Amino acid sequence: MKPPVIADVARAAGVSVPTVSRVLNGTVPVSAERRARVLAAVRELGFRPNGAARSLAQRTGSMIAVFSGNTTRYGYASTIQGIEEAARQAGYMVVISVVETPDATTVERAIDHALGQPMAGAVVLEFDPAGVAALASMPPWLPAVAAASGGSSDADISHAYMDDRYAAAQATRYLLDLGHSTVHHVAIPSTGTESARLLGWRDALRDAGVPQPPVIRADWDPMSGYDAGAALAKDAGVTAVLAGNDELAVGIMKALADHGRSVPADVSVVGFDDHPLSQLWSPPLTTVRQDFVKLGHQVFGLLLGQLETGDARPSVRMIPDLVVRGSTGRPRTA
């Protein structure tokens, strides 16, 4: 789809091209009635008077925009690293636009700010609600792809994604195979109603026919994990925990130790992501390894293919693997 141009806006509003320019530039007074018609046409067509549309029409852009949530998080930063590496190899520069919240005004401002430059296309990190909102707000004329965890949210947009649901089920089955009667789950925030990691955990427990404990909802950071671990430490029946990410797992392990529960003798803990510090914790953390840098390479490859051919590429599924370290073992009763 070609991006709308100023002549399209003029035609839809029933005014001249100079009138549209005056409304957008605000340099010459225009009647309230004509201004309203022009702005209505701009909204209807999704017109953005910016360098991105001109770049796409002229095929001159050498920059891509990456829309991301909190770039300090390990997975986000590593995925951006992979995108930048692959983009640089292909001769593209990367501009990062942080979308702090899914609020419509925040998303619109982030997109408008980035697309004010001559962008050839966009990559959205669809790891959180802000990323979901940003992807849904991409103008239809702009080539866009997404990196995700758990699957493709939009069949019309190419995704490179980690199959978190499969990986979480594998990690849960591993703990059950060690002899644990069930596995508790401390969940990260999700992009929808339930995260893929939570769904995978639930799949494994259901398939094994074992009780499903209540989910403990947490945030992203270690202190949130600590609070969850302190609650779990009070229950002597807790022998295995799957954490939504490694930061939560570290907080859980610290809380268990502070409350007199040994890892893994009393409680086995599995993380998610394979944060670089996870192997340096004591004991070293068993975790699901995710190659976020490779995810960045893959998602940029999808965008590059779309830029070269004009057609969306098939989505790419990546399967994380379980790395067994010292934080897991058989329960005392096994």
C-alpha positions as CSV (number, residue, x, y, z in Angstrom):
1,M,0.0,0.0,0.0
2,K,1.4,3.4,-1.0
3,P,1.5,6.1,1.7
4,P,-1.1,8.8,1.4
5,V,0.2,12.1,0.0
6,I,-0.9,15.6,0.4
7,A,-2.9,15.5,-2.8
8,D,-4.9,12.6,-1.4
9,V,-5.8,14.7,1.7
10,A,-6.8,17.6,-0.5
11,R,-9.0,15.4,-2.6
12,A,-10.7,13.8,0.4
13,A,-11.3,17.2,2.1
14,G,-12.5,18.9,-1.1
15,V,-9.8,21.7,-0.9
16,S,-6.7,22.7,-2.7
17,V,-3.2,21.3,-2.0
18,P,-2.0,24.8,-0.8
19,T,-4.9,24.9,1.7
20,V,-3.8,21.5,3.1
21,S,-0.3,22.9,3.4
22,R,-1.5,26.0,5.2
23,V,-3.4,23.9,7.7
24,L,-0.5,21.6,8.4
25,N,2.1,24.3,8.6
26,G,0.0,26.8,10.5
27,T,1.6,29.7,8.7
28,V,-1.5,31.2,7.1
29,P,-4.9,31.5,8.7
30,V,-7.5,29.0,7.3
31,S,-11.3,29.1,8.1
32,A,-12.4,26.8,10.9
33,E,-14.6,24.8,8.5
34,R,-11.9,24.1,6.0
35,R,-9.4,23.3,8.8
36,A,-11.8,20.8,10.3
37,R,-12.3,19.1,6.9
38,V,-8.6,18.8,6.3
39,L,-7.9,17.4,9.8
40,A,-10.7,14.9,9.4
41,A,-9.2,13.8,6.0
42,V,-5.7,13.5,7.6
43,R,-7.1,11.2,10.4
44,E,-9.2,9.1,7.9
45,L,-6.3,8.5,5.6
46,G,-3.6,8.1,8.2
47,F,-1.6,10.8,6.6
48,R,1.7,11.8,8.3
49,P,3.5,14.9,6.8
50,N,6.9,13.5,7.4
51,G,10.1,12.1,6.0
52,A,9.1,8.5,6.3
53,A,6.3,8.7,3.8
54,R,8.5,10.6,1.4
55,S,11.3,8.2,1.9
56,L,9.1,5.2,1.1
57,A,7.7,6.8,-2.0
58,Q,11.2,7.7,-3.3
59,R,12.9,4.5,-2.0
60,T,15.7,6.7,-0.5
61,G,15.5,5.7,3.2
62,S,18.5,4.2,4.9
63,M,17.2,4.2,8.4
64,I,14.8,1.9,10.3
65,A,12.9,2.6,13.5
66,V,12.8,0.2,16.4
67,F,9.9,0.7,18.8
68,S,10.6,-0.8,22.2
69,G,9.5,-0.7,25.8
70,N,12.0,-0.6,28.7
71,T,15.4,-0.9,26.9
72,T,17.2,-1.5,30.2
73,R,15.7,-5.0,30.4
74,Y,18.1,-7.8,29.2
75,G,15.8,-9.3,26.5
76,Y,15.0,-5.9,25.1
77,A,18.5,-4.6,25.0
78,S,19.9,-7.9,23.5
79,T,17.2,-8.0,20.8
80,I,18.0,-4.4,19.8
81,Q,21.7,-5.3,19.7
82,G,20.9,-8.1,17.2
83,I,18.7,-5.7,15.1
84,E,21.5,-3.1,15.0
85,E,24.2,-5.6,14.1
86,A,22.1,-7.0,11.2
87,A,21.0,-3.6,10.0
88,R,24.5,-2.2,10.0
89,Q,25.7,-5.2,7.9
90,A,22.9,-4.3,5.4
91,G,23.8,-0.6,5.3
92,Y,20.9,0.7,7.5
93,M,21.0,2.9,10.6
94,V,18.8,2.2,13.5
95,V,16.7,4.8,15.4
96,I,15.2,3.7,18.7
97,S,12.0,5.1,20.0
98,V,11.0,4.1,23.5
99,V,7.2,3.6,24.1
100,E,6.8,3.9,27.8
101,T,3.1,2.9,28.1
102,P,0.3,1.6,25.9
103,D,-1.5,4.9,26.3
104,A,-2.8,6.0,22.8
105,T,-1.2,9.5,23.1
106,T,2.2,8.1,24.1
107,V,2.1,5.6,21.3
108,E,1.1,8.2,18.7
109,R,3.8,10.7,19.8
110,A,6.5,8.0,19.7
111,I,5.5,7.0,16.2
112,D,5.1,10.5,14.8
113,H,8.5,11.5,16.3
114,A,10.3,8.6,14.7
115,L,8.5,8.8,11.4
116,G,9.4,12.4,11.1
117,Q,12.7,11.1,9.7
118,P,13.1,9.3,6.4
119,M,12.5,5.7,7.7
120,A,12.5,2.7,5.3
121,G,10.6,0.5,7.8
122,A,10.0,-0.4,11.4
123,V,10.6,-3.2,13.9
124,V,8.4,-3.4,17.0
125,L,9.4,-5.3,20.1
126,E,6.1,-6.8,21.0
127,F,7.2,-7.9,24.4
128,D,4.7,-5.9,26.5
129,P,1.4,-4.0,26.2
130,A,3.2,-0.9,25.0
131,G,4.7,-2.9,22.1
132,V,1.3,-4.5,21.2
133,A,-0.2,-1.0,21.1
134,A,2.7,0.4,19.0
135,L,2.3,-2.5,16.5
136,A,-1.4,-2.0,16.2
137,S,-0.8,1.7,15.4
138,M,1.8,1.3,12.6
139,P,0.6,3.1,9.5
140,P,-0.4,0.5,6.8
141,W,1.9,2.0,4.2
142,L,5.0,1.5,6.3
143,P,6.9,-1.9,6.1
144,A,6.8,-3.2,9.6
145,V,7.7,-6.5,11.4
146,A,7.7,-7.6,15.0
147,A,9.8,-9.5,17.5
148,A,7.7,-11.4,20.1
149,S,7.7,-14.0,22.8
150,G,5.0,-16.7,22.5
151,G,3.8,-16.3,18.9
152,S,2.4,-14.0,16.3
153,S,-0.4,-11.7,17.4
154,D,-1.2,-10.5,13.9
155,A,-1.2,-12.9,10.9
156,D,-0.8,-9.9,8.5
157,I,2.5,-8.8,10.1
158,S,5.7,-11.0,9.9
159,H,7.0,-12.0,13.4
160,A,10.2,-13.5,14.6
161,Y,9.2,-15.1,17.9
162,M,10.4,-17.3,20.8
163,D,8.1,-20.2,21.4
164,D,7.9,-19.4,25.2
165,R,4.8,-21.6,25.6
166,Y,6.7,-24.7,24.4
167,A,9.8,-23.8,26.4
168,A,7.9,-23.2,29.7
169,A,6.1,-26.6,29.3
170,Q,9.5,-28.3,28.8
171,A,10.9,-26.6,31.9
172,T,7.9,-27.6,33.9
173,R,8.0,-31.2,32.7
174,Y,11.7,-31.3,33.7
175,L,10.8,-30.4,37.3
176,L,8.0,-32.9,37.4
177,D,10.3,-35.6,36.0
178,L,12.7,-34.9,38.9
179,G,9.9,-36.1,41.2
180,H,8.3,-32.8,42.3
181,S,4.5,-33.3,42.9
182,T,3.7,-30.0,41.3
183,V,5.4,-26.7,40.2
184,H,4.5,-23.2,41.4
185,H,4.7,-20.3,38.9
186,V,5.7,-16.7,39.5
187,A,4.5,-14.9,36.4
188,I,5.8,-11.8,34.6
189,P,3.3,-9.2,33.3
190,S,1.7,-10.4,30.0
191,T,0.9,-8.7,26.7
192,G,-2.6,-10.1,26.8
193,T,-4.7,-12.0,29.3
194,E,-2.1,-14.7,30.0
195,S,1.6,-14.9,29.1
196,A,2.9,-17.7,26.9
197,R,5.1,-18.8,29.7
198,L,2.2,-19.2,32.1
199,L,0.2,-21.1,29.4
200,G,3.1,-23.5,28.8
201,W,3.4,-24.1,32.6
202,R,-0.3,-24.8,32.7
203,D,-0.1,-27.1,29.7
204,A,2.5,-29.3,31.4
205,L,0.7,-29.6,34.7
206,R,-2.6,-30.4,33.0
207,D,-1.0,-33.1,30.7
208,A,0.7,-34.6,33.8
209,G,-2.6,-34.6,35.7
210,V,-1.1,-32.9,38.7
211,P,-2.5,-30.0,40.9
212,Q,-2.2,-26.5,39.5
213,P,-1.2,-24.1,42.3
214,P,-2.5,-20.5,42.2
215,V,-0.4,-18.2,40.0
216,I,1.7,-15.6,41.8
217,R,1.6,-12.4,39.7
218,A,4.8,-10.4,39.8
219,D,6.5,-7.5,38.0
220,W,9.7,-7.7,36.1
221,D,12.3,-6.8,38.8
222,P,14.1,-8.9,41.4
223,M,12.4,-7.3,44.4
224,S,9.1,-8.4,43.0
225,G,10.5,-11.9,42.9
226,Y,11.7,-11.5,46.5
227,D,8.2,-10.7,47.7
228,A,6.9,-13.8,45.8
229,G,9.7,-15.9,47.3
230,A,8.9,-14.8,50.8
231,A,5.3,-15.9,50.3
232,L,6.3,-19.2,48.9
233,A,8.8,-19.8,51.7
234,K,6.0,-20.0,54.2
235,D,4.5,-23.0,52.5
236,A,6.4,-26.2,53.3
237,G,4.7,-27.9,50.4
238,V,6.4,-25.8,47.8
239,T,9.3,-27.8,46.4
240,A,9.6,-26.4,42.8
241,V,9.2,-23.0,41.2
242,L,9.2,-21.8,37.6
243,A,10.0,-18.0,37.5
244,G,8.8,-15.8,34.7
245,N,12.3,-14.5,34.2
246,D,15.8,-14.8,35.7
247,E,15.5,-11.5,37.6
248,L,12.4,-12.9,39.4
249,A,14.2,-16.2,40.0
250,V,17.2,-14.4,41.7
251,G,14.8,-12.6,44.0
252,I,12.9,-15.8,44.8
253,M,16.2,-17.6,45.6
254,K,17.3,-14.8,47.9
255,A,14.0,-14.8,49.7
256,L,14.0,-18.5,50.2
257,A,17.5,-18.4,51.7
258,D,16.5,-15.5,54.0
259,H,13.6,-17.6,55.2
260,G,15.6,-20.7,55.9
261,R,14.7,-22.7,52.7
262,S,17.7,-24.1,50.8
263,V,18.0,-24.2,47.0
264,P,17.9,-26.8,45.6
265,A,17.7,-29.1,48.7
266,D,14.3,-27.7,49.8
267,V,13.1,-25.9,46.7
268,S,14.2,-26.1,43.0
269,V,14.1,-22.9,41.0
270,V,14.0,-22.5,37.2
271,G,14.4,-19.1,35.6
272,F,13.7,-17.8,32.0
273,D,16.0,-16.0,29.6
274,D,19.5,-17.0,30.6
275,H,20.6,-13.6,31.8
276,P,24.5,-13.4,31.7
277,L,24.5,-13.2,35.6
278,S,22.4,-16.3,36.1
279,Q,25.3,-18.7,35.9
280,L,27.2,-16.6,38.5
281,W,24.5,-16.8,41.2
282,S,24.8,-19.2,44.0
283,P,23.8,-21.8,43.2
284,P,24.0,-21.2,39.4
285,L,20.5,-20.9,38.0
286,T,18.8,-23.5,35.8
287,T,17.0,-21.5,33.2
288,V,15.5,-21.4,29.7
289,R,18.1,-19.9,27.3
290,Q,16.8,-17.4,24.8
291,D,19.0,-16.1,22.1
292,F,17.7,-12.6,21.9
293,V,20.6,-11.4,19.7
294,K,19.7,-14.0,17.1
295,L,16.0,-13.0,17.5
296,G,17.1,-9.5,16.5
297,H,19.0,-10.8,13.5
298,Q,15.9,-12.8,12.4
299,V,13.4,-10.0,12.8
300,F,15.6,-7.6,10.8
301,G,15.9,-10.3,8.1
302,L,12.2,-10.3,7.8
303,L,12.1,-6.6,7.4
304,L,14.9,-6.6,4.8
305,G,13.1,-9.2,2.8
306,Q,10.0,-7.1,2.8
307,L,11.9,-4.0,1.8
308,E,13.5,-5.9,-1.1
309,T,10.5,-7.6,-2.5
310,G,7.5,-5.6,-1.2
311,D,5.9,-8.8,0.2
312,A,5.7,-9.9,3.9
313,R,7.9,-12.8,4.8
314,P,6.7,-15.9,6.6
315,S,7.0,-15.6,10.4
316,V,10.0,-17.3,12.0
317,R,9.7,-19.6,15.1
318,M,12.6,-20.0,17.5
319,I,12.7,-22.7,20.2
320,P,14.5,-21.8,23.4
321,D,16.4,-24.6,25.2
322,L,16.7,-25.5,28.9
323,V,20.1,-25.1,30.6
324,V,20.4,-27.2,33.7
325,R,22.6,-25.8,36.5
326,G,22.7,-26.1,40.2
327,S,19.4,-24.6,41.3
328,T,17.4,-27.7,40.6
329,G,17.4,-31.2,42.0
330,R,15.2,-34.0,43.2
331,P,12.9,-33.3,46.2
332,R,13.8,-34.7,49.6
333,T,10.8,-37.0,49.5
334,A,11.6,-38.5,46.0
